[in-house]
C-alpha cells in the first residue's frame, strides 16, 4: 500500500457518507404531507390544563400514545375535532386487543366550562384568568374534605348532583370505594387520597355525577351502563354505543324490544339486590343508547337520583340551614333539590311513558288496549299502583313482539327456549 492509501480511503468513505446522507434527506423531503402529524392533544383541548379541577388522568397515556382516536382517524389529515362539541365518537385499543368503538364526552360543554371557571374567579373578586384550583382549595368546604378520611353527608350537602339529594353513609362509602381515579381502590376510607384526589372527586360531584355513577354501578356487574374506561382532564371515555334515536322508524320488532328493555330496566333500577332505588329525575332520547348486540343502556347518568332503601332518612320538620357555596353552582345550576319524600315509586316509569316510549311505539303499532295502557302509565294523575300495573301489562303485550335472532347475542339462543323473552 502506498503512503497516500489511508488518506485516499478516508476521502472515499467521506464521499460515500455524504451521498447516503443526501439520499436520506431526499427521502424525507419526499414524504407525503398526509403522513405528517398535523394534530396535537393539547392540554387545553382535554381540559388537562385545568386540573386538578377536573375528572382525572387515568387514561391520559392512551391519548398521548394514540391508542384513543376519533372516528374519522385515520384520514388524510389527522386533525382534532371542534373543541365546542360535547361528545365525540372514536376508537380505543391496547396492546392485546383490536380497535373497538368508544365515546369521548365532556362533563359539560366547553363553553359552559368556561363560564363555570369564570364564575369561580368572580366569586372571590379575581381576574377571569385566575387559578381556579387555588380558589377552590381555599374554600371552607374543601378544607373540610381535606381534613376528613370519610366522605360524610355534611360534606356533600348543598351540591346539585341528583344522587346527593338524600345521601346515606352507605351510598357515600360506595362512591369512595368504587372511585377508580385513584391508584388504590376498594376502601371506604380516603386515607390514600391525596388532596389532589379529593379535589377531583369533589369537583366531579359538583359538576356532573355521570362518570361516578358508571364507576359505582358497572356494566360488568349487570347494571345498564356502558363500561367506564377512564378520564383525562375534563374528558371521559366509555364503551361505544349507538343512539336510541337510530331505532325510530325502524322495524316494529326492534322498537318493541327497546321499549320492553326500557320498562324492565326502570323496574330493576328501582328494586335490586343492593337495595338502592335509582330513579330518573328527567328523561330524554339521548340518555339511552344501544350496544351492537341490541342491549339498551343508559349513556347519560347525570339525571339519576339514588335513594338508599336500607338507610332512608326521615324528613326534618324544620328546614336545614343553607349549605350553598361555589361548589353548588359549578354545573351552572344552583337550584336546590326537592326532598326525597317527593319521589314517587312510579316516577321513572311515568317519565318513560311520556317520552321516549311514544317515539318507539307509534299509534298504528298498538292495539286499543296497548294504547290505553301507554296513556295510563304516562298520566301523573293516576295512582302509583295504576301506573306500575299498566307498565307491567304493557310489557306483557310487548314480550311476544320481541325478535329472537343471533344478531341479538345478549339473549340468544336463550330466547328460543325461555318464555321470559
GUVOGU-927583 format. One record per residue: x, y, z of N, C-alpha, C in turn. Coordinates in steps of 0.001 Angstrom, whole numbers, plus 524288, in hexadecimal, padded with zeros to 5 digits. Example, Ala and Ser with C-alpha at 12.3 -4.5 7.8 and 13.67 -1.06 7.14 Angstrom:
BEGIN
833867E9C681E788300C7EE6C81E78833907F31C81E78 832327F73681BA8835667FBDC81BE4832648001E81EBE 
***
This chain:
BEGIN
8035F7FB4B8000080000800008000080371804CE80000 8023B808A07FCB28054680D667FC6980436810D380113 80776814E4801C2806EA818628063F801BE81B4380623 7FFB181C608016E7FABA81F528012C7F5F081BE980173 7F69D816AB802427F22681315802657EE28814608069A 7EFC7814BD80B9F7EBF0815EA80FD47E90681B0080EE4 7EBD081F0680D047E93E8241080C1F7E52E8239A807CF 7E67D8207C803B57E2CA81FD47FF737DDF481CE280144 7DEA4818EB804CA7DA3A815F9806DB7D69E8197480A10 7D8EA81CF180D387D5C282082810667D28F8242380CF0 7D4FE82604808997D228829818051B7CDA3826A080279 7CE80821AD800E17CA5481EAE7FE5C7C5DF81D988022E 7C73781C4E807437C33681B4280B497BFF48202580C51 7C28C824A480C6F7BFB78298D80D557BBE082AB4808F8 7BD9F829C78041B7BA2982AB87FFAC7B55F827217FFE4 7B64D82225801707B20281E6E801DC7AE318201380619 7B042821F680A7A7ACE6823A080EDE7A9668282680D46 7ABA982BF280A8D7A89D8307E808D57A48D82EEE804CD 7A5C482B168018A7A1F88293D7FDB179D4F826B380053 79E7D823628045779A3A820DA8073D796E8824DC80A1B 7996F828B780C677969782CCC80F31792FB82FC380B80 794DB830B6806BF7919383372802F878CD98304380166 78D9E82B03800E87893A827A67FF877851C827B7803D8 786DA8277F808D27832D827A380D3E7802E82CC380D46 7830D8311480C4C7807E8363980C3F77C8083692807E6 77DE68346D8034B77A4F8348A7FEE8775728315B80010 7762482CBE80298771AB82972803E976E1B82C2B807C6 7707882EDD80B8F76D51831A080F7576A32835F180CF8 76CA5838DA80950769DA83D2F806CD7658C83B3380343 765F58362A8018B76201834077FE0E75D828318180101 75DA5831728065F7597282F1B8096675460831FF8085F 7502D82F458070F74B3A831EE805E47495F8350D80A96 74751839B5809C47456383CED80E117414283A288114A 73E2E8368D80EE7739F2833F6811B273BED8308681617 740FB82F098160A7432282BAC81A137457C82EBE81E91 745C0833D581E03747F2836FB82231743D18380282655 7456D8381682B2D741D8838E982F847401283E9782FA6 73AEE83F7282EFE738DF844BC82EBB73501845CC83325 73596842FD8378A7321B843E283BED7354D8437D840E0 733038453A8451B73592844DE84A297316E844D584E65 731B0840EE851DB72E18840CF8564072FDA844E385A31 72EF0849CE858E97307784DFC85C6672DB484D8E8619E 7303584F80865B272DFB84F3A86AE5728C98521386B2B 72832856428681B7235A8593D8685171EDD85649865CA 71FCF85324861B571BA18503785F297193784C51862F2 71C79849AB865F471A92845C4869A4718EA8482286EDD 71A4284D1086FB97193884F68874CF71D4A84DEE878D4 721A084BBF876F9725C184A0F87A897287F84EB187D0B 728368532B87A8472AA6857D687CB5727A7859F388166 722D9858028824871FAF859C8886B871FF68560888B54 722B7851A888AC47234884E2588F3D72648850F889391 7248B85048898757218784BD389A4071BB884CED89AC0 719CB8510E8986671430851ED897DE7126B84F0B892FA 7129D849D189347711868468A88EBC70FAD8413F890AF 70EEE83D9188D0E70D1E8385788E897119C834F48904E 715D4834C488D3971A428317088E8D71E0E8310888A09 721C082D6E88A92725CD82CC388695726BE8270088554 7230D823A4886A9723F881E0288656724BB81BFF880CE 722F081ED487CD37236281CC987783726918206987404 72958824228766572C65827DC87348730868252886FF5 733058211A8720A7372581E7886F147351781C65869EC 7305381A6A869E872E1F8185B8650B72D4681CB78610A 72BC88215C862DF72B36825BF85F477306A8271185CBE 734728279785FDF739758296885DD373C7B8251A85B01 73B108202E85BE073D6881BDE858EA73A2B81A998540E 7362781DCF85309732B681D2084E8172FD8817EA84E9B 72EA9815F68535072B808113F853E2725B68129985475 724878179F8545D71F2C8198F853FE71EFF81D4884F60 71B8581C3484BBA71B3081F668470671589820E1845FC 714DC825308433E70FA9826E3841DF70DA2823CF83D31 708948240783C5170604820AF8387C708568213C8330B 709E3825EB8316A70BC4826CD82C1D7118F8259982B75 7142D823D482FA4719A28224282F28719D381C7C82DD1 71D9181A6382ADA7215181D91827F471EED81FD0822FB 7204F82494821EA71E7C8273E81D357231682A3681AE7 7229182C638162E7270082F25813CF72928833828173F 725C88361A81A57727A283A5081DB77259B8394C8233B 72911837A3826B2727928364782C0F7272683B3982F4F 7228883D8F82F5C721B9842508324271DC684165836A1 71E4B8444F83ADA71AA4843D683F2D7155F8461183DA3 7111E843D083FA570BE48460183E8A70B2184B1E84179 706E084DE78406D705E5852E48431C705AF8523084908 707D4855EF84BD5708208558E85182702D48567785413 6FF22858D2851376FA2285A2D8539C6F620855D185361 6F79685134851856F3FD84CCA8518C6F42384A1C856DE 6EFB1847E2858676EF4E8455A85D896F0CA83F9985D55 6EFB283D0E858E56F0918376D858656F33E836448533C 6F6DF8328E8535C6F9BE8310184EAC6F9AA82B0984E3F 6F8E58291C849836F95382381848916FEF88224284738 700D181DD78490F7063981C768480D7073D816AB848B2 70C3E8155C8493370DEC80FF5849CD7123680FB084DE3 7127A80B2C8507A7165380A5F8549D718E880516853C2 71DDC804A385528720A47FFB28549A724B97FF39858E1 7271C7FAA98595172BB57F9E385C9E72F0F7F5B485A16 732E67F3E485CC6736C37F06785A5A734A17EAFC85943 730037E9A585B6472E137E45285ACB728F77E3FB857CE 726747E85F856B4721637E8318541B721667EBAB84F46 71DAD7EA9984BC971D277EDD78472471A217F2C184888 719977F635844AD716BE7FB1184595711087F9E4846B2 70ED57FC7084AAA709597FBC984C15706D78012784CB7 701BD8019584BA46FF21806AF84C006FF52808E985187 6FFAC80E0C851DA6FFAE810C9856DB6FCF6816068562C 6FB218182385A826F8B481D4D85A926FBDB820CC85E30 6FD5D8255785C407003D8293785F4F6FC8582DB986071 6FC0082F3B865486F85083365866936FA7A836E486ADC 6F89A83BB386AED6FA2983F7886EE46F62F83F6C87351 6F7DC84116878016F4358417187C606EFAB844FF87AF9 6F0E78499A879086ED1384D45876E86EF8E84FA48720A 6EC86851FE86E8F6EED585448869D66F3338582586B1D 6F6F18589F867866FB9585BD58686C6FA3486172869D3 6F659863B1867176F50C86924868326F2B1869CA86DA7 6EFE0865BC86F7F6EDC7865F9874D16F21886551878D9 6F60286226877896FAA0861BF87AF16FD378671287B88 6FD95869EB8772F7000686F11877666FCEB872C487AE9 6F7BE872A287A786F474875D987DDA6F519874488838F 6F55086F31884846F5EC86D43889DB6FB2186F0388C21 6FF5286E9F8890C7047F8704B88AEF7048B8762188C1D 701EB87920888BD701BC87EC78898C6FECF8801B88E97 6FAA687D2788FAD6F7A787E318946F6FAD087CF689950 6FE5A8791F898F2701BA877DE89D627053687C8889EA9 7079287ECF89AB570AF98835489B92707E08880889D85 7033C888CF89B3C7001088D4A89CCF6FE2788CC78A265 6FD9D887F28A45B6FB95887288A9A16FF3A8895D8ADCD 7043688A108AC72707EE88C478B03470A38891648AE2A 707B0893B28AA2B7096F898B28A81E70E83898868A524 70FBD894078A2C5714988938689FC77139E89473899F7 717E6894CF897077179A895388915B715B88900188F17 7132A8902188A747112F88B438881E7155E8872488727 71A52888BA886F971E8B88503885F0721328831F88AF1 71E93883A288F5D720FA8822589459721AE87C40894A9 7247687A648988D72525874CD8997572043872BC89C20 71D048700A899207182886E1C89B637193A869EB89F82 71D6D866F189ED171EB8862FE8A2C271FFE865968A7F4 722E9869D58A7D37244B86C8B8ACAE71F7386EA18AF6B 71BB0870A88AC63716DF872B48AEB2713C186E508B13A 71332869EA8AE7C71021865928B08F712B1863268B55C 717E0862D68B56671AA3860988B9E5719E4863E48BED0 71913869018BE1F718AA86C838C29B7132F86CAF8C4EA 70F6186A138C27570A0786A478C4697096C8671D8C966 705D0868B18CCDC704D9865A78D1A5703348600E8D08B 7002085F398CC4B6FE70859E38CB217031D856598C9FA 706AE8583C8C6AA70B1B854D98C57070EA98541C8CA25 70F3F8580C8CD5E7126F8576F8D210710298532E8D595 70AF7852CF8D5C27087F84E998D8C670995849518D645 7094A849248D10370A8D844478CE3B7102E842A68CF4E 713BA846578CF0E7194D8451D8CF9F71A82842D38D4F8 71769844268D8E87187B8426A8DE3F7159083D6C8DFB2 7124E83B5D8DC2970F1F836CC8DD67710F9831FB8DA75 7110782D928DD29712568289A8DAA870D7B825B58D8D0 708DC827828DA6D703EE825458D8B5700D8829638D5B9 6FE0B827AC8D1AA6FA8182B2D8CEF06F55482B178D1E6 6F43682F428D4BE6EFAF82F888D82F6EB5B832D68D5BF 6E66C831F18D7436E20C834D08D4D96E2A183AB68D512 6E4A183CE48D95E6E4EE842998D9AC6E8E7844D58D5D0 6EC8C841998D3E96F076843768D02D6EE298444A8CABC 6E9B6841D68C9906E76F842458C4586E24A8454B8C461 6E0A6847358C8CE6DBCB84A2E8C90C6DC3A84F228C5B7 6D8278502D8C2C16D816854CE8BF6F6DA02853E08B9ED 6DC5E84F518B8D26DE0784E238B3806D94984CB78B030 6D98F84DE38AB1E6D4F884D6D8A7BF6D428848008A56D 6D7C78445B8A6236D73783F268A3D46D23783C8D8A5BE 6CEF583A8A8A2246CA118380A8A3D06CADE833858A799 6CF258309C8A7146CFDC82C218AA8F6D14E82DCB8B01D 6D25F832E28B0EB6D3A1834D58B61E6CEFE837AC8B893 6CA5E836D18B66B6C5B48395A8B88C6C4D6837AE8BE31 6C5A1832BB8BF5F6C513830C28C4C06C93582C828C58F 6CE2082DED8C60A6D25582A0C8C6276D28E827098CB4D 6D2E6821EB8CAF26D3E181EAB8CF8A6D9BB81DB08CFEE 6DB7E81C008D47C6E0FF81ACB8D5106E295816368D1A4 6DF02812788D0EC6E02C80DEB8CD9B6E10480F998C7FA 6DDF48135B8C6176DE9F8154D8C0C46E3D58182B8C034 6E52481B858C3F16EA0B81E778C3AE6EEB881ACE8C406 6EE4B816B08C7256F28A812D28C76C6F3518102D8C225 6EF0580F308BF6B6EF7D80CA08BA456F219810408B65B 6F0FD815558B6AF6F396819158B3336F97B818C38B3E7 6FB44818C38B8C9700E1818AA8B9DD7033D813658B870 7009880F2B8B9D8702C1809F48B8F070339808AB8B325 6FFCB80AE58AFD96FFE7809B18AA417029880DF58A709 7050A811B58A98B70771816108A6B670C96814408A447 70C938136689F2571102810F589C8471529814D189AC6 7146C819D789BE27185B81DB289A5F71CD181E1789E4D 71CCB81ACE8A2557212C81A7D8A601723DA8153E8A542 728AC814E48A6F572BC5810328A5F672A0F80B8F8A936 7280F80C828ADE77269B808468B16F720D1808B88B2A2 71D968057B8B009717F0805C88B0CD71622801418B437 7116B801C08B65070F267FD7D8B94970E317FEB68BEFB 7102C803088C0F070F74804728C66870B86808E28C6D7 7088B808F18CB17704E280D368CBF6707A4811E98CE63 70C768112E8D01E70F80815778D2577127A818508CE0E 7132281D5E8CEBA71600820858CAEC71B8F821A18CCD0 71DB081E2C8D008722FF81F068D2097270281EE48CDA7 725F681BC68C99F7299E81B678C53E7289A81F978C122 724B4822F18C1EE723A78273D8BE517276182BC28BF85 729DD82DC98BB8B72CBC832AE8BC2D728CB837288BBF8 72A8483BD98BD51727038405D8BCDA72556841268B72E 728CE83FD88B3927277C8401C8AE01722F283C6B8ACC9 7232C837978AEC971EFD833CC8ADDB719D6835A58B026 71A0D837D48B4D871541839A98B763712CF83E2D8B466 71611841B08B256713F2846088AF567116D844158AA4C 713CE840468A7B87119783E2E8A2E370C5A83B908A3E4 70BF88388F8A8267070B836038A969702D683A098AAB2 7042883DED8ADD47006F842078AF356FEBB845098AA58 7026B846538A6F6701238493C8A2356FD788461289EC1 6FE738410589E236FB1B83DB689ADF6F59983D6A89D19 6F52783CB88A23E6F00883C9C8A4BD6ED1A841BB8A3EB 6EFF78460D8A3F76ED7E84B2A8A37B6EBCE84C6089DE7 6EEBF84A8589A076EDB084BF4894996EA1D84804891DF 6EB63842FB892306E84C83EF788F836E988839A8891E8 6E59683729894196E64A8322B896C06E6EC82D9689300 6E61982E6D88DF06E5DE82A2F88A1E6EA6E8265088A85 6EF628280F88A626F39A8242888A996F3BC8211F88FB7 6F1E082368893ED6F1E3820B2898F26EDBC81C6F8991A 6E93181D6A896C76E51A8196B896906E6FC814BD89368 6E9C3815B488F126EBD58116B88BEB6EFC080E2888EF6 6F2B3810A6892776F67380DCD895A86F3CA80AE389A24 6EFC280D3589C666ED1480AD98A0D76E9D28061E89F4F 6E7968063889A9A6E4148021B898D16E5D38003F8936A 6EA2A7FD658931C6EC7C7FC0388E036E9437F80988AFC 6E97F7F888885DB6E6C67F4E8882756E8A97EF5C88309 6ED907EE9C884996EFA77E9518854F6ECF67E66F889BF 6EA2B7E94988D186E7437E6DD8915A6E16D7E6A18902C 6E0037E7A488B436DA947E724889AE6D7757EC29889AE 6D9DE7F08D88B0E6D7097F58588B116D6A67F79B8857A 6D2787FA7A884356D1977FC3387EC36D49D8012287D53 6D9C3800F187E116DD198055787CC26E1B88035C8798C 6E3C98069C8760C6E872805048731F6ED41804F88769F 6F13180230874FE6F5FC801BE878156F8EA806F287831 6FA28808B187CEF6FD5780D6387D9B7030C80BE287CD5 705B180E708792270B0980CF5877DF70F18810B287A17 70D7E8155287BD57112D818E987E3D7103681E7E87C8B 713A4821F587E4E7130D8278087D1A7185E829F987C46 7184282E6F879B971CF5831A18791971B488374D8792D 71C9F83A0587D4871AE783F6687DD37151483F9487ED4 712458421487B4570C968427D87BB9709C483F41877A0 70C7983B798755B70A38837F58717A70A2883275873AE 705B482FC58733D7055282A62875067047D826D48704C 705C9821D8870EE7055881E0886CB6702448195A86EAB 6FE55817C486BA56FB96812E886CE46FA9480FDE867E3 6F8C080B0B8686A6F80C8078D863F66F455809DE85FF4 6F543808A285B096F23C80AD8856C46ECB3808B385671 6E90980C08854DC6E38780AA4854586E12D80D6384F94 6DC4C80BF684E656D94D80E9784A4C6D4C78117A84CD5 6D37B8163D84B0C6CF248192684D646C9F78163584CEF 6C6C5816AE850F56C19F81437850D36BE5D8164F84C48 6BF3A81B4484AE96BC3981DA1846A86BD0781ADA84179 6C13B817D3840E86C21A814DE83C156BDE2810C783B35 6BB1C80F4A83F6B6B70B80B4E83EF06B1D980D9783D2F 6B11C812A983DE66AC268151583C796AB438145983697 6A6B88127B835326A58A8119382FB46A75780C4982DC5 6A9CB8091E831356AB9A803F882FAD6A7527FFE083027 6A8E47FAF182FEF6A5247F6A08303D6A26A7F69B83588 69D7C7F517835A469A757F50483A7569CEC7F15B83E7B 69ED77ECE583CB56A1247E9288405B6A5AB7EB9484359 6A8FB7EE8E840A56AD797F105843266ABC07F549846EA 6A7D67F8608454D6A5F37FC93848AE6A3207FA6084D7A 6A01D7F63184CB269D627F3BD851166A1467F173854F7 6A5847EF3D852F36A9907ED14856576AC0D7F15D8599F 6AD3C7F5E0857336AF987FA3A85A156ABD37FC5C85E2E 6A6C77FCD985CD26A2E97FEC78608B6A2687FB138652B 6A2557F6048640E6A20D7F2268683E6A6C67F29B86BDE 6AB617F31F8698D6B01F7F39386CBB6B0077F8718702D 6AE167FCC986E176ADE18019D871246AA5D800FB875E7 6A5D77FE838753A6A2487FDA88799C6A49E7F9E387D93 6A6F07F5B687BA76A95A7F1DA87F256ADFA7F4478820D 6B0FD7F78287F5F6B5817FA10881B66B3D57FDA188638 6AFB9800AF885526ADE480441889636AC3B8015188E43 6A9A87FCDB88D806A7EE7F9CB892006AC827F75E894E3 6B06C7F57A892016B4F87F320894946B8477F72F89764 6B85F7FC01895636BB298002C8981C6B857801A889D2C 6B33E8011789D2E6B02C8027A8A1D16B07C7FE4C8A601 6B0857F95C8A4666B0AD7F5038A81B6B5207F15F8A696 6B9627F1768A9866BDF17EE3A8A8576C03A7EC158AD66 6C3D97E8788ACDD6C5FF7E5BD8B1686C93B7E9418B4F1 6CB197EDB78B2E96CE2B7F1498B6306CAAF7F4FE8B951 6C5977F4E68B82E6C1C97F82D8BAF36C2D07FE068BA2C 6C4DC7FF5F8B5986C52B804D98B3F96C0D9805CC8AFFE 6BDD1809DA8B0C76B9CE80B5A8AD0A6BC0B80F7E8A971 6BD6380DF18A4AB6BF56811948A0BA6BAB68134989D62 6B9B38185389D366B52381A4C89A776B6B081EDF896F8 6B36581FEB892FC6B4658243788F5E6B1FB8293889181 6B4EE82D7B891446B2C083294892986B0858353A88DBE 6B27F833F2889346B01A83551884386B2238318D8801F 6AF998316287BA16B0E882D8B877936B13C8304587250 6B51982EC286F266B5AF830B0869CC6B7BA82C3E86663 6B6F982CBE861456B8B6828A285DAC6BE828277A85E3E 6C1B482BA285EC36C75582AD585EC86C965828A8863F4 6C5FB8278F867A56C79C824E586C696C8C081F2886B63 6C66C81D098672B6C6A78176E866336C9588164986100 6CB8D81198860B06CE2080FDC85BE96CE0A809ED85BCF 6D00C807B3857946D02580201857206D5A68002C855C1 6D6EE7FB7E857A76DBB07F8DF855F06DA8E7F60A850CB 6DEA97F40184E606DE047F132849746DAAA7EC5684A21 6DAA27EA0384ED86D7927E54384FB56D1D97E661850FD 6D0447EB63850DA6CAD17ECBA851B66C9797EE7D8572D 6CD147EE1585ADA6CBEF7EFBB8603B6CB4C7F5A386094 6C76E7F7598638C6C6987FCE48648E6C9697FE4B8699B 6CC40802B08698B6CF238046D86E246CE4880A4586EED 6CF8280C078739D6CF2981193874F06D47F8140787408 6D4D6817BE870826D9D581A3486F426DA5981FA987195 6D64A8217B874256D69482673876F66D411825A787C4A 6D75A824F8880406D579823E08858A6D538828C8888E1 6D58182D5A886646D5A283238889616D0678337788BED 6CC1F8311188A036C6E88324388C116C4B682DD088F56 6C81B82A7F8916E6C65282614894956C6D68275989A60 6C27F826EB89D276C2938277D8A2CE6C31E822278A55C 6C4EC8220D8AA346C5B681D1D8ACFC6C39C81D9A8B28B 6C03E819F98B4016BE44819A88B9546BFFB814798BBA0 6C253814988C02E6C40C80FE18C2DF6BF6880DAD8C5E7 6BD6A809398C4326B8D9806F08C6C16BA1F804E68CC3C 6BF0F803D78CD4C6C08A801DF8D2736C173806368D662 6C26880AEC8D4736C3A580F3A8D7FD6C0A6814278D681 6BBAC813828D51F6B88B818178D3CA6B83381BB18D87E 6B9858209D8D7B06B9B78245A8DBF96B470827028DC9F 6B2A1827B28E1746ADAD82A7B8E2436AE2B830328E0B4 6A9ED832548DE9E6A9F3837CC8DD126A97783B3F8E1E4 6ACE983F048E2746ACD58426E8E6F86A86E846668E680 6A5F08476F8EAED6A19384B1B8EAF56A36C850A88E9F3 6A808852018EC156AA1A857408EB726ADDD857618E6D9 6ADB185B718E3B26B14885BC38DF376B6EB85C278E0FF 6BA648598F8DE136BFEB859BA8DF666C23785EFA8DDBE 6C6888604B8E0326C91F865298DEC06CB63864A78D945 6CC4D8690E8D6D16CE1A8692C8D1696D3CA8676A8D114 6D4C9863698CDE76DA208616C8CD2C6DC42862F08C7D0 6D9BC866928C52C6DB59868078BFE36E08386AFE8BFF7 6E418869868BC7C6E90C86C438BBCA6EA8F86BE78B617 6EF5486D4B8B4CB6F0FD86D518AF556F096867E68ACEB 6F178863B98AFF56F11585E698ADDC6EB7885D0F8AC58 6E7AD85F9B8AECF6E22D85E7C8ADA46E0988605D8A841 6E3B1863C48A5DC6E22E866378A0E66E6038650389C7A 6E9A28616F89D446ED8686065899366EB0E85E1B89455 6E6B685B59894E66E3E785962890586E05285D7B88E11 6E0E28626688FF26DDE5866F188E3A6D8178666288F73 6D6D786353893726D183862F18955B6D1B7862BE89B44 6CFC8866D989DC86CFDE8671D8A37C6CAA4865898A5D0 6C7478633B8A2A36C20F861C98A46D6C26085D8A8A88E 6BFC685E6F8ACE76BFD285AA88B1276BC2C856238AFD9 6BDDF851728B1286BAD584CC68AFF06B62584C478B390 6B1F9849D38B1976AD6D848BB8B4C66AEA8844428B883 6ABEA843D78BCCF6AD0883F998C08B6ABDF83A498BE37 6AE4E836458C0636AD93830F88BE566A7F482F2C8BED8 6A512831438C29969FA682FAD8C36369C3D8311D8BEBD 69E2B8349E8BB5769B0E836388B6C969BB0832758B234 69F3882EA08B29C6A02E82AF08AE5369C14826998AE88 699148261A8AA5E69507822138AA1D6975C81CD98A875 69561818718AA5F69749813538A8A2696C9812848A2C7 69300815158A0616920B8146989AC7694B58189A89775 6980B81BCE899CB69A11820628970569CF081EEE891FE 6A07D81B1F892366A387819B088D906A0078178488941 69C5F8141888ABB698D1811D0886E2695898160E8844D 693908199D8876C6903F81DCA8855C693438212888171 6982E82286882BD69B50825BA87F3369C70822D887A1A 69D5E81DB687A6869E4F81AA5875AA6997181A728723E 694DC819DC874AF690098197D871AD68E9981EBB86F37 69087822EF8717E68FB68281386F1969377828F486A98 69832826D886B3769C5D82798867566A1008243D8691A 6A315820A1866176A2D58200C8606069F5881BA285E60 69C54818F5861C2699328149685FD06958C8162785B5A 6930581AC785B7468FC081C36856F2692C181CC5851DC 697F781D788523469B2D81DBD84D6F69C6E8183F84B77 69C6F8147C84F0E69D8A80F1684D8D6989D80C2084C0C 6944C80D3584EBE68F6280A7C84DD268B7C80E5684B7B 68AEC80E428465A68778811D48439D681D380FFF84418 67E168138C843AC6788C812088443F676F880D8C840AD 678ED80D7683BEF67762809538383F679D080410839A6 67DA38041B83D346801C7FF3483EBF67CFA7FC54842EA 679B87FF1B845CC677437FCE684A676716A7FC25849A7 66F637F7FB84C11669C27F72984C3F667707FAD98505A 6625A7FAFF8509665FB47FE9F854176616B7FE18859BE 661E07F93F85BB86634A7F8728612C668C67FA8186245 66C777F97A85EBB671DE7FB3785F8A672328012985F8A 66F53803BF85C1766F508097485C0E66D1580B9486129 6690A808ED86324666A980A828681C66A8B809ED86C93 66D79805A186CA767156804B1870C2675B0808CA8709E 6776C80A3286BE367B8180E2A86B62679858136886D61 674928148F86C6B672578196E86E5B671F98198E87448 670A081520876A667039814EA87C5F67587815BC87EE7 6798C8130C87CF867EA88135E87F99681548189C87EA0 67F4881BC387B0568186820F387A1567E998253987D07 67A51823CC87FB4676DF827A88822C6785E8287E887E4 67A8782D088895167C0282DF888ECA6776182E238927D 6729682EB98907C66DF482ECC893D866C888295C895C5 66EAB8254B8934066D9981FF3894E8670AF81EA9899D9 66EC981AD389CBD6718C819158A16B676748160F89FE0 67A1A815A08A38767EE8812B08A26E67D9E80D0F8A109 679E080AC28A3DE67878805548A2D36766A804C189D44 673198086389B7F670DB808138963D675108089C8920F 678C580C30892E867CF880D0B88F146806B8083A88EAB 681FE8060489319685668016A89309682907FCB2890C3 67D887FC16891F967A837F7B988FD4679E77F838889F1 678F77FD0788808678747FDD68825D67D8F7FCA287F90 681F27FE2C881E96870D7FD1387F86688127F73C87F4E 686897F46C8836C6874A7EEC48837D684147EC1E87F38 67F337EDCA87E8A67BF07EB8F87A6A67E027ECFB87500 680237F1BC87481682567F35186F7D687107EFED86E1E 68A267EE87871FA68E8A7EAFE8710468C9F7E5A986F25 688377E3CE87145685FA7DED586F7D684687DF22869C1 6827A7E3BA86816681077E4718629E685D67E48785F1B 68A117E704860FA68EC37E7AF85DCB692177E2BA85D8A 691BC7DF6686180695387DADA861CD6950C7D76985CF4 690807D5D185B03690777D26885659692187D53685150 692597DA6985161693F67DD4584CB4699DE7DD8884C2B 69CB17DC47850506A2617DCC6850356A4CB7D89D84CB3 6A8A37D9F48498E6AB0B7D6158460A6AEBB7D26F848FC 6AF647CDCA846EE6B33B7CA19849006B6FD7C8F184494 6BB877CB78844A06BF197CB418402D6C4B57CAC784216 6C8067C7F883F296CD977C7B7840A46D0227CD16840E9 6CDE27D0F783E376D0117D64183E716CF997D884843EA 6CB827D6E3846BF6CAB37D8B584C1B6CD5D7D4E684FD1 6D2757D4F484FCD6D57D7D0FC852936D4D57D13E85874 6D2FC7D5BD85A866D28F7D62C8602B6CE5B7D28B8625E 6CABB7D09C85F036C6A07CD1C860F36C5897C88F85D30 6C9517C75D859EB6C8B27C3088563C6CCDB7BEF385767 6CBD87B9D8857946C6EB7B74B855E96C3007B66C85A4F 6C3DA7B8C285EFE6C04C7B7DA8634E6BAAA7B932861E7 6B9EE7BD4685E8C6B4A37BEEE85D3D6B1A37BAB285A50 6B46A7B6F3858086B1CF7B2C38552D6AEF67AF0B858DF 6B1087AE7985D9E6AF0D7AA84861386AC1B7ACB6865E4 6AC967B1CE866EE6AA587B40686BB06A5C57B78D86A72 6A18E7B6F186D5B69D057BA4E86CB569DF37BFBA86EE8 6A22C7C080871EC6A3537C596874376A4C47C99587010 6A61B7C7C786B686A7937CB698673F6A2F97CC79863A0 
***
